[in-house]
Amino acid sequence: MSLQQLELPIALQSSTRRLDISYRERLRVLLSSDLDFHGKSSAYASHNFHAFPAKFPPQLPRKFIEGLTEPGDVVLDPMMGSGTTILEAFLTGRRGVGFDIDPMALRLCKVKVTLLALEEIATTGNQVLHRAQKSLQQDGTELRRQLDARFGEAERKFLDYWFLPSTQLELMALIREIERVQDPNIREFLELAFSAIIITKSGGVSMARDLAHTRPHRVQDKTPRPALDEYRKRLSKNLNSLATLARGSGTVELSHGDAQALALRDQTVDLIVTSPPYASNAIDYMRAHKFSLVWFGHSLGSLSQLRRQYIGHDAVTGVELAELPDSARQVVASLARVDPKKARVLHRYYSEMTRCLAEMARVLKPGKAAIVVVGSSKMRGMDTRTDICLGEIGKHIGLELVGIAVRELDRDKRMMPARRIHSSNHSQIEKRMHEEYVIGFLKPESR
Ligand SMILES: C[S@@+](CC[C@H](N)C(=O)[O-])C[C@H]1O[C@@H](n2cnc3c(N)ncnc32)[C@H](O)[C@@H]1O
C-alpha cells in the first residue's frame, strides 16, 4: 500500500465484531487495513500444489472471510482460478462455492480440497514411479508406439517442439501408469503432480521458460531435468502439504461454469471474494495450461476454442457489448482514438465484467459484500483504469461501492505480467502496474 496503515490487532478485529459495529463499517475497516501481506507465507495447506498465475495471497480472502462471515456461511468465487478463496473457505469451516471455465483450474481446485489417505497415495505413487521406470528400461518401443497413437498430428508437432524425445517417453510412461489407477481421487492427485512438473516458472521438464507467467518461449540451451526424478520430488512435496489439509472443516462445491451466467439461485451467497482476469488477455491461462492439458487428452483445437470464451480475450466478433457508465465509456473512447480494434477489446472486457458483477449482485444476499481484486492493464501505453471503471460499473448495476484499497504486489511471490520497475522508469502508469486494487461492494438491503 502506498501509505502504510496500522493493522488492527486480531483481538480488536474480533472484538469489533462482538461490539457489533455495522457490517458496512467492518468492511471499511478491513479495506483500510494492511492488504499487502508481504513476508507472509502462502506455503501452507495445499495452496502450493501447483503453480497458477496471478493467485492472490491466501491471507487476502482469509481476512474478509473471517471478518465478514461465520462458519457455515456460503463463500463464492465465480472465477476461482487455483481456488485460493475456496481453500480458505474450506479451512475456516465455511461453504465454498467455486466456478471457472478453465479445465486446469477445476482439476487443481478439486485436488486441493480433497482429503485423502496419505499412505494409500504414497504406496500408489511409488508403484506408478516403479512401473514407469521399468517400462522405460524394458519397453521403449511400445512406449514410442503409444506416444504416436495417443496424439493427433497437431499435438505431436506441439510436443516435438516443446519436449525432448527422451522427456516425452518419460512422461508417456508416467501418464500411462497414472491412468491405470482405479480410485479417481488418487488418480487426480497423481495427475496434478504430473502437471506440476510441467507448468513451473522455469518451464519444468519442457523446453520452455516463463511458462507459469503464461509467456512461454523455447530455449535451446536448456537441459530439462529427468521427469521421473521431478515427479518423485513433487509427489513427496504435495504429500507433505496434504498432511496439513486435514484441519479443514468446511464443504466445497465446484463447477465448470461461466461467471456471467452462474448456476446459483438468487440471494444465496454470504460473501464473494474473487479476482477476474486482466483485460486484453494480459495473462493467457490457456497458453500455459495446454502444456499439461494436451497430455490429459485435450486437443489443441478444442483448447483454442475454449480460450476465446475467457473473460478478457481479444476476439471481438460475436460478443455482446454492454452499455457502459461514463468512466468506462471515456477510457474506451480515448483508446479508440489511438487504436479502434484494441478499444473494442477493452469494451468487450468491460461488457463481460458488467455481466459478472450483475450476476454477483443477483446471487448475493442483501446487505452482504463482494470483494473484487483487480490489476490495471496497459493497452497501447494507456492505463485502462480498471479499478475506477469496475467501481463505476458496480454502482451502475446497483451495488454500493464502499471503498477501493490499493495493495502493492510482492514481485517475488505473485506471477504477474508486469515487469520490474527500473529506476529510470518511474512513471505513474508503471507504478500502477505494480499495484492491485481491492474493490469492496455491498449489496443494498433494499435490492
Ligand atoms: C486471476 S484468475 C483467479 C485467480 C484466483 N484468485 C487464485 O487465487 O488462484 C482469473 C480466473 O478467471 C477464470 N475465467 C476466465 N473467464 C472466465 C469465465 N467466463 N467464467 C469463469 N471463470 C473465468 C480464468 O480461467 C482464471 O482462472
The ligand as a Tripos MOL2 file, in Angstrom:
@<TRIPOS>MOLECULE
LIG
   27    29     1     0     0
SMALL
NO_CHARGES

@<TRIPOS>ATOM
      1 C1         -6.9390  -14.0180  -11.8480 C.3       1 LIG1
      2 S1         -7.5080  -15.6690  -12.0640 S.3       1 LIG1
      3 C2         -8.1260  -16.0780  -10.4840 C.3       1 LIG1
      4 C3         -7.0210  -16.4060   -9.5280 C.3       1 LIG1
      5 C4         -7.5340  -16.8240   -8.1660 C.3       1 LIG1
      6 N1         -7.9890  -15.6710   -7.3960 N.3       1 LIG1
      7 C5         -6.4580  -17.5600   -7.4020 C.2       1 LIG1
      8 O1         -6.0670  -17.1190   -6.3110 O.co2     1 LIG1
      9 O2         -5.9590  -18.5480   -7.9240 O.co2     1 LIG1
     10 C6         -8.9240  -15.4730  -13.0490 C.3       1 LIG1
     11 C7         -9.6500  -16.7690  -13.3950 C.3       1 LIG1
     12 O3        -10.8110  -16.4300  -14.1600 O.3       1 LIG1
     13 C8        -11.0990  -17.5350  -14.9850 C.3       1 LIG1
     14 N2        -12.0750  -17.1810  -16.0180 N.ar      1 LIG1
     15 C9        -11.8720  -16.5770  -17.2150 C.ar      1 LIG1
     16 N3        -13.0310  -16.4410  -17.8760 N.ar      1 LIG1
     17 C10       -13.9970  -16.9780  -17.0710 C.ar      1 LIG1
     18 C11       -15.4140  -17.1190  -17.2050 C.ar      1 LIG1
     19 N4        -16.0600  -16.7200  -18.2950 N.pl3     1 LIG1
     20 N5        -16.0940  -17.6750  -16.1700 N.ar      1 LIG1
     21 C12       -15.4510  -18.1270  -15.0590 C.ar      1 LIG1
     22 N6        -14.1000  -18.0210  -14.8870 N.ar      1 LIG1
     23 C13       -13.3980  -17.4490  -15.8890 C.ar      1 LIG1
     24 C14        -9.7320  -17.9210  -15.5210 C.3       1 LIG1
     25 O4         -9.7530  -19.2320  -16.0110 O.3       1 LIG1
     26 C15        -8.8750  -17.7590  -14.2600 C.3       1 LIG1
     27 O5         -8.7680  -18.9890  -13.6090 O.3       1 LIG1
@<TRIPOS>BOND
     1     1     2 1
     2     2     3 1
     3     2    10 1
     4     3     4 1
     5     4     5 1
     6     5     6 1
     7     5     7 1
     8     7     8 2
     9     7     9 1
    10    10    11 1
    11    11    12 1
    12    11    26 1
    13    12    13 1
    14    13    14 1
    15    13    24 1
    16    14    15 ar
    17    14    23 ar
    18    15    16 ar
    19    16    17 ar
    20    17    18 ar
    21    17    23 ar
    22    18    19 1
    23    18    20 ar
    24    20    21 ar
    25    21    22 ar
    26    22    23 ar
    27    24    25 1
    28    24    26 1
    29    26    27 1
@<TRIPOS>SUBSTRUCTURE
     1 LIG1         1 GROUP 0 **** ****
